[in-house]
């Protein structure tokens, strides 16, 4: 699985014990929210217009991260 350009997407391999009878699982993917990487909200943070903010689920542009399934081919 190649590393995409999304800096918020993380990958890990699930642990598989030595005597685990199940077949090994492939890499798992999860997305971290962008607000984890901003320590404080700076003044004059860019904002979406109200209707667009309702559609995107956040008022502030840097907190918006479009989710696209990594498993879809």
mmCIF file of the N, C-alpha and C atoms, coordinates in Angstrom:
data_MODEL
# 
_entry.id   MODEL 
# 
loop_
_atom_site.group_PDB 
_atom_site.id 
_atom_site.type_symbol 
_atom_site.label_atom_id 
_atom_site.label_alt_id 
_atom_site.label_comp_id 
_atom_site.label_asym_id 
_atom_site.label_entity_id 
_atom_site.label_seq_id 
_atom_site.pdbx_PDB_ins_code 
_atom_site.Cartn_x 
_atom_site.Cartn_y 
_atom_site.Cartn_z 
_atom_site.occupancy 
_atom_site.B_iso_or_equiv 
_atom_site.pdbx_formal_charge 
_atom_site.auth_seq_id 
_atom_site.auth_comp_id 
_atom_site.auth_asym_id 
_atom_site.auth_atom_id 
_atom_site.pdbx_PDB_model_num 
ATOM 1   N N  . UNK A 1 1  ? 0.856   -1.180  0.000  1.00 0.00 ? 1  UNK A N  1 
ATOM 2   C CA . UNK A 1 1  ? 0.000   0.000   0.000  1.00 0.00 ? 1  UNK A CA 1 
ATOM 3   C C  . UNK A 1 1  ? 0.894   1.234   0.000  1.00 0.00 ? 1  UNK A C  1 
ATOM 4   N N  . UNK A 1 2  ? 0.717   2.093   -0.961 1.00 0.00 ? 2  UNK A N  1 
ATOM 5   C CA . UNK A 1 2  ? 1.577   3.265   -1.061 1.00 0.00 ? 2  UNK A CA 1 
ATOM 6   C C  . UNK A 1 2  ? 1.093   4.381   -0.136 1.00 0.00 ? 2  UNK A C  1 
ATOM 7   N N  . UNK A 1 3  ? 2.013   5.232   0.240  1.00 0.00 ? 3  UNK A N  1 
ATOM 8   C CA . UNK A 1 3  ? 1.709   6.353   1.133  1.00 0.00 ? 3  UNK A CA 1 
ATOM 9   C C  . UNK A 1 3  ? 1.154   7.507   0.294  1.00 0.00 ? 3  UNK A C  1 
ATOM 10  N N  . UNK A 1 4  ? -0.139  7.880   0.486  1.00 0.00 ? 4  UNK A N  1 
ATOM 11  C CA . UNK A 1 4  ? -0.695  8.988   -0.286 1.00 0.00 ? 4  UNK A CA 1 
ATOM 12  C C  . UNK A 1 4  ? -0.200  10.321  0.249  1.00 0.00 ? 4  UNK A C  1 
ATOM 13  N N  . UNK A 1 5  ? -0.626  11.404  -0.388 1.00 0.00 ? 5  UNK A N  1 
ATOM 14  C CA . UNK A 1 5  ? -0.190  12.746  0.007  1.00 0.00 ? 5  UNK A CA 1 
ATOM 15  C C  . UNK A 1 5  ? -0.971  13.304  1.181  1.00 0.00 ? 5  UNK A C  1 
ATOM 16  N N  . UNK A 1 6  ? -1.856  12.542  1.786  1.00 0.00 ? 6  UNK A N  1 
ATOM 17  C CA . UNK A 1 6  ? -2.644  13.014  2.912  1.00 0.00 ? 6  UNK A CA 1 
ATOM 18  C C  . UNK A 1 6  ? -1.817  12.901  4.192  1.00 0.00 ? 6  UNK A C  1 
ATOM 19  N N  . UNK A 1 7  ? -1.427  14.039  4.816  1.00 0.00 ? 7  UNK A N  1 
ATOM 20  C CA . UNK A 1 7  ? -0.584  13.955  6.018  1.00 0.00 ? 7  UNK A CA 1 
ATOM 21  C C  . UNK A 1 7  ? -1.341  13.485  7.251  1.00 0.00 ? 7  UNK A C  1 
ATOM 22  N N  . UNK A 1 8  ? -2.680  13.401  7.195  1.00 0.00 ? 8  UNK A N  1 
ATOM 23  C CA . UNK A 1 8  ? -3.469  13.011  8.350  1.00 0.00 ? 8  UNK A CA 1 
ATOM 24  C C  . UNK A 1 8  ? -3.786  11.515  8.365  1.00 0.00 ? 8  UNK A C  1 
ATOM 25  N N  . UNK A 1 9  ? -3.400  10.804  7.330  1.00 0.00 ? 9  UNK A N  1 
ATOM 26  C CA . UNK A 1 9  ? -3.689  9.375   7.240  1.00 0.00 ? 9  UNK A CA 1 
ATOM 27  C C  . UNK A 1 9  ? -2.517  8.587   7.822  1.00 0.00 ? 9  UNK A C  1 
ATOM 28  N N  . UNK A 1 10 ? -2.835  7.641   8.693  1.00 0.00 ? 10 UNK A N  1 
ATOM 29  C CA . UNK A 1 10 ? -1.816  6.820   9.345  1.00 0.00 ? 10 UNK A CA 1 
ATOM 30  C C  . UNK A 1 10 ? -2.081  5.345   9.047  1.00 0.00 ? 10 UNK A C  1 
ATOM 31  N N  . UNK A 1 11 ? -1.012  4.554   9.026  1.00 0.00 ? 11 UNK A N  1 
ATOM 32  C CA . UNK A 1 11 ? -1.099  3.126   8.733  1.00 0.00 ? 11 UNK A CA 1 
ATOM 33  C C  . UNK A 1 11 ? -0.473  2.330   9.877  1.00 0.00 ? 11 UNK A C  1 
ATOM 34  N N  . UNK A 1 12 ? -0.972  1.123   10.094 1.00 0.00 ? 12 UNK A N  1 
ATOM 35  C CA . UNK A 1 12 ? -0.330  0.209   11.040 1.00 0.00 ? 12 UNK A CA 1 
ATOM 36  C C  . UNK A 1 12 ? -0.640  -1.226  10.640 1.00 0.00 ? 12 UNK A C  1 
ATOM 37  N N  . UNK A 1 13 ? 0.210   -2.130  11.059 1.00 0.00 ? 13 UNK A N  1 
ATOM 38  C CA . UNK A 1 13 ? -0.010  -3.555  10.846 1.00 0.00 ? 13 UNK A CA 1 
ATOM 39  C C  . UNK A 1 13 ? -0.491  -4.160  12.155 1.00 0.00 ? 13 UNK A C  1 
ATOM 40  N N  . UNK A 1 14 ? -1.646  -4.824  12.167 1.00 0.00 ? 14 UNK A N  1 
ATOM 41  C CA . UNK A 1 14 ? -2.130  -5.460  13.399 1.00 0.00 ? 14 UNK A CA 1 
ATOM 42  C C  . UNK A 1 14 ? -1.165  -6.556  13.866 1.00 0.00 ? 14 UNK A C  1 
ATOM 43  N N  . UNK A 1 15 ? -1.063  -6.698  15.180 1.00 0.00 ? 15 UNK A N  1 
ATOM 44  C CA . UNK A 1 15 ? -0.184  -7.724  15.758 1.00 0.00 ? 15 UNK A CA 1 
ATOM 45  C C  . UNK A 1 15 ? -0.731  -9.111  15.440 1.00 0.00 ? 15 UNK A C  1 
ATOM 46  N N  . UNK A 1 16 ? 0.167   -9.990  15.102 1.00 0.00 ? 16 UNK A N  1 
ATOM 47  C CA . UNK A 1 16 ? -0.203  -11.383 14.854 1.00 0.00 ? 16 UNK A CA 1 
ATOM 48  C C  . UNK A 1 16 ? 0.686   -12.263 15.713 1.00 0.00 ? 16 UNK A C  1 
ATOM 49  N N  . UNK A 1 17 ? 0.059   -12.996 16.627 1.00 0.00 ? 17 UNK A N  1 
ATOM 50  C CA . UNK A 1 17 ? 0.805   -13.876 17.515 1.00 0.00 ? 17 UNK A CA 1 
ATOM 51  C C  . UNK A 1 17 ? 1.394   -15.065 16.782 1.00 0.00 ? 17 UNK A C  1 
ATOM 52  N N  . UNK A 1 18 ? 2.383   -15.695 17.410 1.00 0.00 ? 18 UNK A N  1 
ATOM 53  C CA . UNK A 1 18 ? 3.078   -16.816 16.795 1.00 0.00 ? 18 UNK A CA 1 
ATOM 54  C C  . UNK A 1 18 ? 2.136   -18.012 16.576 1.00 0.00 ? 18 UNK A C  1 
ATOM 55  N N  . UNK A 1 19 ? 1.161   -18.187 17.468 1.00 0.00 ? 19 UNK A N  1 
ATOM 56  C CA . UNK A 1 19 ? 0.267   -19.340 17.374 1.00 0.00 ? 19 UNK A CA 1 
ATOM 57  C C  . UNK A 1 19 ? -1.141  -18.941 16.935 1.00 0.00 ? 19 UNK A C  1 
ATOM 58  N N  . UNK A 1 20 ? -1.279  -17.794 16.313 1.00 0.00 ? 20 UNK A N  1 
ATOM 59  C CA . UNK A 1 20 ? -2.577  -17.314 15.858 1.00 0.00 ? 20 UNK A CA 1 
ATOM 60  C C  . UNK A 1 20 ? -3.035  -18.154 14.673 1.00 0.00 ? 20 UNK A C  1 
ATOM 61  N N  . UNK A 1 21 ? -4.209  -18.824 14.761 1.00 0.00 ? 21 UNK A N  1 
ATOM 62  C CA . UNK A 1 21 ? -4.657  -19.681 13.663 1.00 0.00 ? 21 UNK A CA 1 
ATOM 63  C C  . UNK A 1 21 ? -5.256  -18.909 12.490 1.00 0.00 ? 21 UNK A C  1 
ATOM 64  N N  . UNK A 1 22 ? -5.574  -17.639 12.680 1.00 0.00 ? 22 UNK A N  1 
ATOM 65  C CA . UNK A 1 22 ? -6.206  -16.852 11.621 1.00 0.00 ? 22 UNK A CA 1 
ATOM 66  C C  . UNK A 1 22 ? -5.166  -16.365 10.615 1.00 0.00 ? 22 UNK A C  1 
ATOM 67  N N  . UNK A 1 23 ? -5.577  -16.158 9.375  1.00 0.00 ? 23 UNK A N  1 
ATOM 68  C CA . UNK A 1 23 ? -4.632  -15.623 8.395  1.00 0.00 ? 23 UNK A CA 1 
ATOM 69  C C  . UNK A 1 23 ? -4.259  -14.180 8.772  1.00 0.00 ? 23 UNK A C  1 
ATOM 70  N N  . UNK A 1 24 ? -3.071  -13.745 8.420  1.00 0.00 ? 24 UNK A N  1 
ATOM 71  C CA . UNK A 1 24 ? -2.650  -12.392 8.791  1.00 0.00 ? 24 UNK A CA 1 
ATOM 72  C C  . UNK A 1 24 ? -3.499  -11.327 8.096  1.00 0.00 ? 24 UNK A C  1 
ATOM 73  N N  . UNK A 1 25 ? -3.730  -10.220 8.802  1.00 0.00 ? 25 UNK A N  1 
ATOM 74  C CA . UNK A 1 25 ? -4.480  -9.101  8.248  1.00 0.00 ? 25 UNK A CA 1 
ATOM 75  C C  . UNK A 1 25 ? -3.512  -8.153  7.545  1.00 0.00 ? 25 UNK A C  1 
ATOM 76  N N  . UNK A 1 26 ? -4.023  -7.455  6.570  1.00 0.00 ? 26 UNK A N  1 
ATOM 77  C CA . UNK A 1 26 ? -3.209  -6.476  5.876  1.00 0.00 ? 26 UNK A CA 1 
ATOM 78  C C  . UNK A 1 26 ? -3.105  -5.189  6.676  1.00 0.00 ? 26 UNK A C  1 
ATOM 79  N N  . UNK A 1 27 ? -2.458  -4.184  6.144  1.00 0.00 ? 27 UNK A N  1 
ATOM 80  C CA . UNK A 1 27 ? -2.323  -2.916  6.853  1.00 0.00 ? 27 UNK A CA 1 
ATOM 81  C C  . UNK A 1 27 ? -3.681  -2.250  7.073  1.00 0.00 ? 27 UNK A C  1 
ATOM 82  N N  . UNK A 1 28 ? -3.855  -1.633  8.217  1.00 0.00 ? 28 UNK A N  1 
ATOM 83  C CA . UNK A 1 28 ? -5.077  -0.907  8.557  1.00 0.00 ? 28 UNK A CA 1 
ATOM 84  C C  . UNK A 1 28 ? -4.795  0.585   8.459  1.00 0.00 ? 28 UNK A C  1 
ATOM 85  N N  . UNK A 1 29 ? -5.822  1.345   8.140  1.00 0.00 ? 29 UNK A N  1 
ATOM 86  C CA . UNK A 1 29 ? -5.683  2.784   7.923  1.00 0.00 ? 29 UNK A CA 1 
ATOM 87  C C  . UNK A 1 29 ? -6.629  3.521   8.849  1.00 0.00 ? 29 UNK A C  1 
ATOM 88  N N  . UNK A 1 30 ? -6.162  4.629   9.416  1.00 0.00 ? 30 UNK A N  1 
ATOM 89  C CA . UNK A 1 30 ? -7.041  5.517   10.169 1.00 0.00 ? 30 UNK A CA 1 
ATOM 90  C C  . UNK A 1 30 ? -6.647  6.953   9.882  1.00 0.00 ? 30 UNK A C  1 
ATOM 91  N N  . UNK A 1 31 ? -7.579  7.859   10.084 1.00 0.00 ? 31 UNK A N  1 
ATOM 92  C CA . UNK A 1 31 ? -7.363  9.267   9.787  1.00 0.00 ? 31 UNK A CA 1 
ATOM 93  C C  . UNK A 1 31 ? -7.405  10.055  11.084 1.00 0.00 ? 31 UNK A C  1 
ATOM 94  N N  . UNK A 1 32 ? -6.393  10.883  11.304 1.00 0.00 ? 32 UNK A N  1 
ATOM 95  C CA . UNK A 1 32 ? -6.369  11.733  12.493 1.00 0.00 ? 32 UNK A CA 1 
ATOM 96  C C  . UNK A 1 32 ? -6.963  13.097  12.133 1.00 0.00 ? 32 UNK A C  1 
ATOM 97  N N  . UNK A 1 33 ? -7.720  13.704  13.038 1.00 0.00 ? 33 UNK A N  1 
ATOM 98  C CA . UNK A 1 33 ? -8.314  15.009  12.727 1.00 0.00 ? 33 UNK A CA 1 
ATOM 99  C C  . UNK A 1 33 ? -7.251  16.102  12.685 1.00 0.00 ? 33 UNK A C  1 
ATOM 100 N N  . UNK A 1 34 ? -7.390  17.068  11.783 1.00 0.00 ? 34 UNK A N  1 
ATOM 101 C CA . UNK A 1 34 ? -6.384  18.128  11.642 1.00 0.00 ? 34 UNK A CA 1 
ATOM 102 C C  . UNK A 1 34 ? -6.211  18.980  12.904 1.00 0.00 ? 34 UNK A C  1 
ATOM 103 N N  . UNK A 1 35 ? -7.258  19.093  13.730 1.00 0.00 ? 35 UNK A N  1 
ATOM 104 C CA . UNK A 1 35 ? -7.141  19.956  14.904 1.00 0.00 ? 35 UNK A CA 1 
ATOM 105 C C  . UNK A 1 35 ? -6.188  19.396  15.952 1.00 0.00 ? 35 UNK A C  1 
ATOM 106 N N  . UNK A 1 36 ? -5.749  18.140  15.825 1.00 0.00 ? 36 UNK A N  1 
ATOM 107 C CA . UNK A 1 36 ? -4.762  17.596  16.764 1.00 0.00 ? 36 UNK A CA 1 
ATOM 108 C C  . UNK A 1 36 ? -3.399  18.244  16.600 1.00 0.00 ? 36 UNK A C  1 
ATOM 109 N N  . UNK A 1 37 ? -3.129  18.808  15.438 1.00 0.00 ? 37 UNK A N  1 
ATOM 110 C CA . UNK A 1 37 ? -1.807  19.320  15.134 1.00 0.00 ? 37 UNK A CA 1 
ATOM 111 C C  . UNK A 1 37 ? -1.709  20.836  15.252 1.00 0.00 ? 37 UNK A C  1 
ATOM 112 N N  . UNK A 1 38 ? -2.777  21.482  15.696 1.00 0.00 ? 38 UNK A N  1 
ATOM 113 C CA . UNK A 1 38 ? -2.759  22.931  15.911 1.00 0.00 ? 38 UNK A CA 1 
ATOM 114 C C  . UNK A 1 38 ? -2.881  23.154  17.410 1.00 0.00 ? 38 UNK A C  1 
ATOM 115 N N  . UNK A 1 39 ? -1.834  23.692  18.026 1.00 0.00 ? 39 UNK A N  1 
ATOM 116 C CA . UNK A 1 39 ? -1.809  23.861  19.473 1.00 0.00 ? 39 UNK A CA 1 
ATOM 117 C C  . UNK A 1 39 ? -2.777  24.912  19.978 1.00 0.00 ? 39 UNK A C  1 
ATOM 118 N N  . UNK A 1 40 ? -2.980  25.969  19.214 1.00 0.00 ? 40 UNK A N  1 
ATOM 119 C CA . UNK A 1 40 ? -3.896  27.037  19.603 1.00 0.00 ? 40 UNK A CA 1 
ATOM 120 C C  . UNK A 1 40 ? -4.486  27.644  18.348 1.00 0.00 ? 40 UNK A C  1 
ATOM 121 N N  . UNK A 1 41 ? -5.588  28.343  18.509 1.00 0.00 ? 41 UNK A N  1 
ATOM 122 C CA . UNK A 1 41 ? -6.235  28.964  17.357 1.00 0.00 ? 41 UNK A CA 1 
ATOM 123 C C  . UNK A 1 41 ? -5.691  30.373  17.178 1.00 0.00 ? 41 UNK A C  1 
ATOM 124 N N  . UNK A 1 42 ? -4.943  30.617  16.123 1.00 0.00 ? 42 UNK A N  1 
ATOM 125 C CA . UNK A 1 42 ? -4.378  31.944  15.892 1.00 0.00 ? 42 UNK A CA 1 
ATOM 126 C C  . UNK A 1 42 ? -5.479  32.955  15.546 1.00 0.00 ? 42 UNK A C  1 
ATOM 127 N N  . UNK A 1 43 ? -5.222  34.230  15.765 1.00 0.00 ? 43 UNK A N  1 
ATOM 128 C CA . UNK A 1 43 ? -6.210  35.238  15.370 1.00 0.00 ? 43 UNK A CA 1 
ATOM 129 C C  . UNK A 1 43 ? -6.348  35.284  13.837 1.00 0.00 ? 43 UNK A C  1 
ATOM 130 N N  . UNK A 1 44 ? -7.509  35.708  13.399 1.00 0.00 ? 44 UNK A N  1 
ATOM 131 C CA . UNK A 1 44 ? -7.814  35.808  11.961 1.00 0.00 ? 44 UNK A CA 1 
ATOM 132 C C  . UNK A 1 44 ? -7.692  34.458  11.251 1.00 0.00 ? 44 UNK A C  1 
ATOM 133 N N  . UNK A 1 45 ? -8.172  33.411  11.896 1.00 0.00 ? 45 UNK A N  1 
ATOM 134 C CA . UNK A 1 45 ? -8.206  32.079  11.300 1.00 0.00 ? 45 UNK A CA 1 
ATOM 135 C C  . UNK A 1 45 ? -9.182  32.112  10.125 1.00 0.00 ? 45 UNK A C  1 
ATOM 136 N N  . UNK A 1 46 ? -8.810  31.596  8.934  1.00 0.00 ? 46 UNK A N  1 
ATOM 137 C CA . UNK A 1 46 ? -9.733  31.632  7.791  1.00 0.00 ? 46 UNK A CA 1 
ATOM 138 C C  . UNK A 1 46 ? -10.989 30.806  8.062  1.00 0.00 ? 46 UNK A C  1 
ATOM 139 N N  . UNK A 1 47 ? -12.141 31.355  7.656  1.00 0.00 ? 47 UNK A N  1 
ATOM 140 C CA . UNK A 1 47 ? -13.426 30.701  7.905  1.00 0.00 ? 47 UNK A CA 1 
ATOM 141 C C  . UNK A 1 47 ? -14.179 30.486  6.596  1.00 0.00 ? 47 UNK A C  1 
ATOM 142 N N  . UNK A 1 48 ? -15.026 29.438  6.611  1.00 0.00 ? 48 UNK A N  1 
ATOM 143 C CA . UNK A 1 48 ? -15.939 29.200  5.504  1.00 0.00 ? 48 UNK A CA 1 
ATOM 144 C C  . UNK A 1 48 ? -17.148 30.103  5.673  1.00 0.00 ? 48 UNK A C  1 
ATOM 145 N N  . UNK A 1 49 ? -17.843 30.442  4.590  1.00 0.00 ? 49 UNK A N  1 
ATOM 146 C CA . UNK A 1 49 ? -19.137 31.114  4.722  1.00 0.00 ? 49 UNK A CA 1 
ATOM 147 C C  . UNK A 1 49 ? -20.112 30.180  5.451  1.00 0.00 ? 49 UNK A C  1 
ATOM 148 N N  . UNK A 1 50 ? -21.135 30.718  6.134  1.00 0.00 ? 50 UNK A N  1 
ATOM 149 C CA . UNK A 1 50 ? -22.015 29.887  6.972  1.00 0.00 ? 50 UNK A CA 1 
ATOM 150 C C  . UNK A 1 50 ? -22.625 28.671  6.281  1.00 0.00 ? 50 UNK A C  1 
ATOM 151 N N  . UNK A 1 51 ? -23.172 28.816  5.075  1.00 0.00 ? 51 UNK A N  1 
ATOM 152 C CA . UNK A 1 51 ? -23.798 27.671  4.406  1.00 0.00 ? 51 UNK A CA 1 
ATOM 153 C C  . UNK A 1 51 ? -22.775 26.601  4.028  1.00 0.00 ? 51 UNK A C  1 
ATOM 154 N N  . UNK A 1 52 ? -21.616 27.033  3.570  1.00 0.00 ? 52 UNK A N  1 
ATOM 155 C CA . UNK A 1 52 ? -20.569 26.064  3.223  1.00 0.00 ? 52 UNK A CA 1 
ATOM 156 C C  . UNK A 1 52 ? -20.038 25.370  4.484  1.00 0.00 ? 52 UNK A C  1 
ATOM 157 N N  . UNK A 1 53 ? -19.962 26.109  5.583  1.00 0.00 ? 53 UNK A N  1 
ATOM 158 C CA . UNK A 1 53 ? -19.514 25.522  6.853  1.00 0.00 ? 53 UNK A CA 1 
ATOM 159 C C  . UNK A 1 53 ? -20.480 24.441  7.320  1.00 0.00 ? 53 UNK A C  1 
ATOM 160 N N  . UNK A 1 54 ? -21.773 24.642  7.122  1.00 0.00 ? 54 UNK A N  1 
ATOM 161 C CA . UNK A 1 54 ? -22.749 23.612  7.482  1.00 0.00 ? 54 UNK A CA 1 
ATOM 162 C C  . UNK A 1 54 ? -22.565 22.359  6.639  1.00 0.00 ? 54 UNK A C  1 
ATOM 163 N N  . UNK A 1 55 ? -22.255 22.531  5.360  1.00 0.00 ? 55 UNK A N  1 
ATOM 164 C CA . UNK A 1 55 ? -22.053 21.386  4.479  1.00 0.00 ? 55 UNK A CA 1 
ATOM 165 C C  . UNK A 1 55 ? -20.767 20.626  4.822  1.00 0.00 ? 55 UNK A C  1 
ATOM 166 N N  . UNK A 1 56 ? -19.722 21.355  5.199  1.00 0.00 ? 56 UNK A N  1 
ATOM 167 C CA . UNK A 1 56 ? -18.421 20.724  5.459  1.00 0.00 ? 56 UNK A CA 1 
ATOM 168 C C  . UNK A 1 56 ? -18.267 20.264  6.899  1.00 0.00 ? 56 UNK A C  1 
ATOM 169 N N  . UNK A 1 57 ? -19.112 20.758  7.814  1.00 0.00 ? 57 UNK A N  1 
ATOM 170 C CA . UNK A 1 57 ? -19.066 20.294  9.196  1.00 0.00 ? 57 UNK A CA 1 
ATOM 171 C C  . UNK A 1 57 ? -18.107 21.040  10.093 1.00 0.00 ? 57 UNK A C  1 
ATOM 172 N N  . UNK A 1 58 ? -17.502 22.102  9.600  1.00 0.00 ? 58 UNK A N  1 
ATOM 173 C CA . UNK A 1 58 ? -16.599 22.914  10.417 1.00 0.00 ? 58 UNK A CA 1 
ATOM 174 C C  . UNK A 1 58 ? -16.595 24.343  9.905  1.00 0.00 ? 58 UNK A C  1 
ATOM 175 N N  . UNK A 1 59 ? -16.370 25.269  10.801 1.00 0.00 ? 59 UNK A N  1 
ATOM 176 C CA . UNK A 1 59 ? -16.339 26.674  10.417 1.00 0.00 ? 59 UNK A CA 1 
ATOM 177 C C  . UNK A 1 59 ? -14.977 27.078  9.876  1.00 0.00 ? 59 UNK A C  1 
ATOM 178 N N  . UNK A 1 60 ? -13.913 26.478  10.391 1.00 0.00 ? 60 UNK A N  1 
ATOM 179 C CA . UNK A 1 60 ? -12.563 26.910  10.043 1.00 0.00 ? 60 UNK A CA 1 
ATOM 180 C C  . UNK A 1 60 ? -11.971 26.041  8.951  1.00 0.00 ? 60 UNK A C  1 
ATOM 181 N N  . UNK A 1 61 ? -11.419 26.684  7.929  1.00 0.00 ? 61 UNK A N  1 
ATOM 182 C CA . UNK A 1 61 ? -10.867 25.976  6.770  1.00 0.00 ? 61 UNK A CA 1 
ATOM 183 C C  . UNK A 1 61 ? -9.731  25.004  7.113  1.00 0.00 ? 61 UNK A C  1 
ATOM 184 N N  . UNK A 1 62 ? -8.786  25.358  7.987  1.00 0.00 ? 62 UNK A N  1 
ATOM 185 C CA . UNK A 1 62 ? -7.693  24.396  8.271  1.00 0.00 ? 62 UNK A CA 1 
ATOM 186 C C  . UNK A 1 62 ? -8.164  23.134  8.983  1.00 0.00 ? 62 UNK A C  1 
ATOM 187 N N  . UNK A 1 63 ? -9.363  23.148  9.596  1.00 0.00 ? 63 UNK A N  1 
ATOM 188 C CA . UNK A 1 63 ? -9.857  21.963  10.286 1.00 0.00 ? 63 UNK A CA 1 
ATOM 189 C C  . UNK A 1 63 ? -10.618 21.022  9.358  1.00 0.00 ? 63 UNK A C  1 
ATOM 190 N N  . UNK A 1 64 ? -10.854 21.422  8.120  1.00 0.00 ? 64 UNK A N  1 
ATOM 191 C CA . UNK A 1 64 ? -11.598 20.583  7.193  1.00 0.00 ? 64 UNK A CA 1 
ATOM 192 C C  . UNK A 1 64 ? -10.651 19.587  6.538  1.00 0.00 ? 64 UNK A C  1 
ATOM 193 N N  . UNK A 1 65 ? -11.048 18.319  6.545  1.00 0.00 ? 65 UNK A N  1 
ATOM 194 C CA . UNK A 1 65 ? -10.281 17.277  5.895  1.00 0.00 ? 65 UNK A CA 1 
ATOM 195 C C  . UNK A 1 65 ? -11.268 16.344  5.209  1.00 0.00 ? 65 UNK A C  1 
ATOM 196 N N  . UNK A 1 66 ? -11.252 16.320  3.901  1.00 0.00 ? 66 UNK A N  1 
ATOM 197 C CA . UNK A 1 66 ? -12.156 15.466  3.139  1.00 0.00 ? 66 UNK A CA 1 
ATOM 198 C C  . UNK A 1 66 ? -11.737 14.020  3.323  1.00 0.00 ? 66 UNK A C  1 
ATOM 199 N N  . UNK A 1 67 ? -12.678 13.155  3.708  1.00 0.00 ? 67 UNK A N  1 
ATOM 200 C CA . UNK A 1 67 ? -12.370 11.739  3.909  1.00 0.00 ? 67 UNK A CA 1 
ATOM 201 C C  . UNK A 1 67 ? -12.667 10.967  2.634  1.00 0.00 ? 67 UNK A C  1 
ATOM 202 N N  . UNK A 1 68 ? -11.689 10.253  2.177  1.00 0.00 ? 68 UNK A N  1 
ATOM 203 C CA . UNK A 1 68 ? -11.863 9.363   1.029  1.00 0.00 ? 68 UNK A CA 1 
ATOM 204 C C  . UNK A 1 68 ? -11.391 7.985   1.476  1.00 0.00 ? 68 UNK A C  1 
ATOM 205 N N  . UNK A 1 69 ? -12.194 6.978   1.281  1.00 0.00 ? 69 UNK A N  1 
ATOM 206 C CA . UNK A 1 69 ? -11.881 5.635   1.754  1.00 0.00 ? 69 UNK A CA 1 
ATOM 207 C C  . UNK A 1 69 ? -10.611 5.110   1.068  1.00 0.00 ? 69 UNK A C  1 
ATOM 208 N N  . UNK A 1 70 ? -9.625  4.684   1.850  1.00 0.00 ? 70 UNK A N  1 
ATOM 209 C CA . UNK A 1 70 ? -8.401  4.137   1.248  1.00 0.00 ? 70 UNK A CA 1 
ATOM 210 C C  . UNK A 1 70 ? -8.598  2.733   0.693  1.00 0.00 ? 70 UNK A C  1 
ATOM 211 N N  . UNK A 1 71 ? -9.723  2.084   1.040  1.00 0.00 ? 71 UNK A N  1 
ATOM 212 C CA . UNK A 1 71 ? -9.972  0.722   0.600  1.00 0.00 ? 71 UNK A CA 1 
ATOM 213 C C  . UNK A 1 71 ? -10.713 0.668   -0.730 1.00 0.00 ? 71 UNK A C  1 
ATOM 214 N N  . UNK A 1 72 ? -11.265 1.787   -1.175 1.00 0.00 ? 72 UNK A N  1 
ATOM 215 C CA . UNK A 1 72 ? -11.977 1.822   -2.454 1.00 0.00 ? 72 UNK A CA 1 
ATOM 216 C C  . UNK A 1 72 ? -10.947 1.813   -3.577 1.00 0.00 ? 72 UNK A C  1 
ATOM 217 N N  . UNK A 1 73 ? -11.172 0.994   -4.581 1.00 0.00 ? 73 UNK A N  1 
ATOM 218 C CA . UNK A 1 73 ? -10.207 0.891   -5.671 1.00 0.00 ? 73 UNK A CA 1 
ATOM 219 C C  . UNK A 1 73 ? -10.740 1.458   -6.944 1.00 0.00 ? 73 UNK A C  1 
# 
